[in-house]
Each structure stands twice: as C-alpha cells, then as structure tokens.
C-alpha cells in the first residue's frame, strides 16, 4: 500500500507542476510539445500505479494449499456383486469430477497423483479404506509434497439412501482440519455428481470465496 501512495503523490506533484508549466507563456509550437510531454508523463504515472497495484495484490493473495485428492471410496451396503462393475466405473468417474471441481474452484492446487501410484496401490492392498488407515494417506501427501490430503467416501445405506463424507488431513501435523457429511438420495451418476458439486460450492462459501 505504501508504494501506491508514494506513486500517487508523485503523480499529483507531476500533474501540478505540468499544469503550471502549461499555463506559462509559450509559443503555440512549444505548447504542443509541452502537451505531448504532459500526456506522456501522465501515462507513465498511470502505468506505475497499475504495476504497484498488481504487486500489492500478489503480496496480499495467499498461496493455494497443495492438495492430494484420493479416489472416492464406497462403504456400507454395496448392493451385491451385480453392482460391482457399475460402482467401479462410478467411483472412477466421480473422483475425476471431484478433482476437476476442486481445481476449478480456485481453493486448492490439486496435485497429480501419478508419481505416487505405486505407493497408493501398496497402501490400498494393506488397508480397506483411506479414512480408517491410521493416517497412512499422509505418506502419499509427503511423497507428492502436499499440504493436505483429501479423503472422501460414500456410505451406501440402500439404493436410495446415501451420504458423502470428506476429511482434509494436514500433512505436517497429521490432524483432521476439515470434515463434513452430506446426505443424498439415489445411487446414480446424477445424484453423486450433484452432491460433489454442492460440496465444493459449500467449501467455497465456507472460505468466503
């Protein structure tokens, strides 16, 4: 802010001196040259103000937390083997939607999980769920250099009654820094997607975005 004020004072001083200079006696040709010089000076001042404003904005805007978004998991009544393939596709599709929505929200820098796939597969072979693995997900966060890890799961009570829960795990402290659940109806793509988009919108509102 101090840089803005200094440049504005410089601009005001430049304008006052330029006006006084313009009002002095001069030939028509010299007045034209002075008008051009005044215009160039004012344009330079405006440009400096714009640069200072951008610099102040960059300083004031905090960096987006680096976030690992693990695939959504399904718990509860899975409905039998006839739903296995359907759920596998849905979990993959909706996990991609969740990453995209979070990236587009501007709240986080969503990291690429690809470099940690071997570790993810290893941990998944040892644990049933990310939210119940005693913080094993933090290993993925540390490998990818993340600030937080997002663990999300859908609990299926029946084909009609479900709930989505998320937890944000802080990599440095290992603490849960955010948690919430959303009830929804319908084990189908549209219902899952609607709940995910509502979740991200709710996160933005809770952070004043």
C-alpha positions as CSV (number, residue, x, y, z in Angstrom):
1,X,0.0,0.0,0.0
2,X,2.9,2.4,0.8
3,X,4.2,2.0,-2.8
4,X,0.8,3.0,-4.2
5,X,0.6,6.1,-2.0
6,X,4.2,7.2,-3.0
7,X,3.4,6.8,-6.7
8,X,0.1,8.7,-6.3
9,X,1.9,11.6,-4.6
10,X,4.4,11.6,-7.3
11,X,1.6,11.6,-9.9
12,X,-0.2,14.5,-8.2
13,X,3.1,16.5,-7.9
14,X,3.8,15.8,-11.6
15,X,0.3,17.0,-12.6
16,X,0.5,20.2,-10.6
17,X,3.9,21.1,-12.0
18,X,2.8,20.2,-15.5
19,X,-0.3,22.4,-15.3
20,X,1.8,25.4,-14.0
21,X,4.2,24.8,-16.8
22,X,1.4,24.7,-19.4
23,X,0.0,28.0,-18.2
24,X,3.3,29.8,-18.6
25,X,3.8,31.9,-21.7
26,X,4.9,29.9,-24.7
27,X,4.6,29.8,-28.4
28,X,1.9,27.6,-30.0
29,X,4.5,25.1,-31.2
30,X,6.1,24.8,-27.7
31,X,2.7,24.4,-26.1
32,X,2.0,21.4,-28.4
33,X,5.4,19.9,-27.3
34,X,4.5,20.5,-23.7
35,X,1.1,19.0,-24.1
36,X,2.7,15.9,-25.5
37,X,5.2,15.7,-22.7
38,X,2.4,16.2,-20.1
39,X,0.4,13.3,-21.7
40,X,3.4,11.0,-21.7
41,X,4.1,11.8,-18.1
42,X,0.5,11.1,-17.0
43,X,0.5,7.8,-18.9
44,X,3.7,6.8,-17.2
45,X,2.3,7.6,-13.8
46,X,-0.9,5.5,-14.5
47,X,1.3,2.6,-15.6
48,X,3.3,2.8,-12.4
49,X,0.1,2.8,-10.4
50,X,-1.1,-0.3,-12.2
51,X,2.1,-2.2,-11.6
52,X,2.1,-1.2,-7.9
53,X,-1.5,-2.4,-7.5
54,X,-0.6,-5.8,-9.1
55,X,2.4,-6.1,-6.8
56,X,0.3,-5.4,-3.7
57,X,-2.3,-7.9,-4.9
58,X,0.3,-10.6,-5.4
59,X,1.6,-10.0,-1.9
60,X,-1.8,-10.0,-0.3
61,X,-3.1,-13.2,-2.0
62,X,-2.1,-16.3,-0.1
63,X,-0.8,-19.3,-2.0
64,X,-3.3,-22.1,-2.7
65,X,-2.7,-25.2,-0.5
66,X,-1.3,-28.1,-2.4
67,X,-3.9,-30.8,-2.2
68,X,-3.8,-34.6,-2.9
69,X,-7.3,-35.8,-3.8
70,X,-7.6,-39.6,-3.3
71,X,-10.2,-41.6,-5.1
72,X,-13.7,-41.7,-3.5
73,X,-14.4,-44.9,-1.7
74,X,-17.7,-46.8,-1.2
75,X,-18.8,-48.3,2.1
76,X,-21.9,-49.8,3.6
77,X,-24.4,-51.9,1.7
78,X,-22.8,-52.3,-1.8
79,X,-25.9,-54.0,-3.2
80,X,-24.4,-57.3,-4.2
81,X,-22.0,-58.4,-7.0
82,X,-24.3,-57.3,-9.7
83,X,-23.4,-53.7,-8.9
84,X,-19.6,-54.2,-8.7
85,X,-18.7,-53.0,-12.2
86,X,-21.2,-50.2,-12.1
87,X,-19.8,-48.9,-8.8
88,X,-16.2,-49.2,-10.1
89,X,-16.9,-47.0,-13.1
90,X,-18.9,-44.5,-11.0
91,X,-16.1,-44.2,-8.4
92,X,-13.5,-43.5,-11.1
93,X,-15.7,-41.0,-12.9
94,X,-16.9,-39.1,-9.8
95,X,-13.3,-39.0,-8.4
96,X,-12.2,-37.2,-11.6
97,X,-15.2,-34.8,-11.3
98,X,-14.2,-34.1,-7.7
99,X,-10.6,-33.2,-8.7
100,X,-11.8,-31.1,-11.6
101,X,-14.3,-29.2,-9.4
102,X,-11.8,-28.5,-6.7
103,X,-9.1,-27.3,-9.2
104,X,-11.6,-25.0,-10.9
105,X,-12.8,-23.6,-7.5
106,X,-9.5,-21.8,-7.0
107,X,-9.3,-23.0,-3.5
108,X,-6.5,-25.5,-4.0
109,X,-3.7,-26.6,-6.2
110,X,-4.8,-30.1,-7.0
111,X,-1.7,-32.3,-7.4
112,X,-1.2,-35.1,-9.9
113,X,-1.3,-38.5,-8.1
114,X,0.6,-40.3,-10.9
115,X,4.0,-40.3,-9.3
116,X,2.6,-41.9,-6.2
117,X,0.6,-44.6,-7.9
118,X,2.9,-47.4,-6.7
119,X,2.7,-46.2,-3.1
120,X,-1.1,-45.7,-3.4
121,X,-1.6,-49.3,-4.7
122,X,0.6,-50.7,-2.0
123,X,-1.3,-48.9,0.8
124,X,-4.6,-49.9,-0.7
125,X,-3.6,-53.5,-0.7
126,X,-2.9,-53.3,3.0
127,X,-5.9,-51.2,4.1
128,X,-9.7,-51.3,3.5
129,X,-10.3,-47.6,3.5
130,X,-8.3,-44.4,3.5
131,X,-10.4,-42.9,6.3
132,X,-9.7,-45.8,8.5
133,X,-6.0,-46.5,7.9
134,X,-4.4,-44.6,10.8
135,X,-3.1,-41.8,8.7
136,X,-1.5,-43.9,6.0
137,X,-2.7,-41.4,3.4
138,X,-0.2,-38.9,4.8
139,X,2.5,-41.0,3.2
140,X,1.1,-40.1,-0.2
141,X,0.9,-36.4,0.8
142,X,4.5,-36.4,1.8
143,X,5.7,-38.1,-1.3
144,X,3.9,-35.6,-3.5
145,X,4.9,-32.6,-1.5
146,X,1.3,-31.7,-0.5
147,X,0.0,-29.5,2.3
148,X,-3.2,-31.5,2.7
149,X,-4.8,-34.8,1.7
150,X,-8.5,-35.1,0.9
151,X,-10.2,-38.4,1.8
152,X,-13.8,-38.9,0.6
153,X,-16.2,-41.7,0.9
154,X,-19.8,-42.5,0.1
155,X,-21.7,-44.6,2.6
156,X,-24.5,-46.6,0.9
157,X,-27.3,-47.5,3.2
158,X,-29.5,-48.6,0.3
159,X,-30.0,-47.8,-3.3
160,X,-32.0,-44.8,-2.2
161,X,-30.2,-43.5,0.9
162,X,-26.6,-42.5,0.8
163,X,-24.2,-40.0,2.4
164,X,-20.9,-38.4,1.2
165,X,-18.3,-37.5,3.8
166,X,-15.0,-35.7,3.4
167,X,-11.9,-35.2,5.6
168,X,-9.0,-32.9,5.0
169,X,-5.8,-34.2,6.6
170,X,-3.0,-31.8,7.3
171,X,0.3,-33.5,6.2
172,X,2.5,-31.6,8.6
173,X,0.5,-32.2,11.8
174,X,-1.5,-35.3,10.8
175,X,-4.6,-33.6,12.1
176,X,-8.1,-33.6,10.5
177,X,-8.5,-29.9,9.6
178,X,-11.9,-30.2,7.9
179,X,-14.8,-32.7,7.9
180,X,-18.4,-32.7,6.8
181,X,-21.1,-35.1,5.6
182,X,-23.9,-34.6,3.1
183,X,-27.0,-36.9,2.8
184,X,-28.3,-37.5,-0.7
185,X,-30.8,-39.8,-2.4
186,X,-30.2,-42.1,-5.4
187,X,-27.2,-44.4,-6.2
188,X,-26.8,-43.0,-9.7
189,X,-24.4,-40.7,-11.6
190,X,-26.6,-37.6,-11.4
191,X,-27.1,-37.8,-7.7
192,X,-23.4,-38.4,-7.0
193,X,-22.3,-35.5,-9.2
194,X,-24.9,-33.1,-7.8
195,X,-23.6,-33.9,-4.3
196,X,-20.0,-33.4,-5.2
197,X,-20.6,-30.0,-6.9
198,X,-22.7,-29.0,-3.9
199,X,-19.8,-30.0,-1.6
200,X,-17.3,-27.9,-3.5
201,X,-19.7,-24.9,-3.6
202,X,-20.2,-25.3,0.2
203,X,-16.4,-25.3,0.7
204,X,-16.1,-22.1,-1.3
205,X,-18.8,-20.4,0.7
206,X,-17.3,-21.5,4.0
207,X,-14.0,-19.9,2.9
208,X,-15.7,-16.7,1.8
209,X,-14.9,-17.3,-1.9
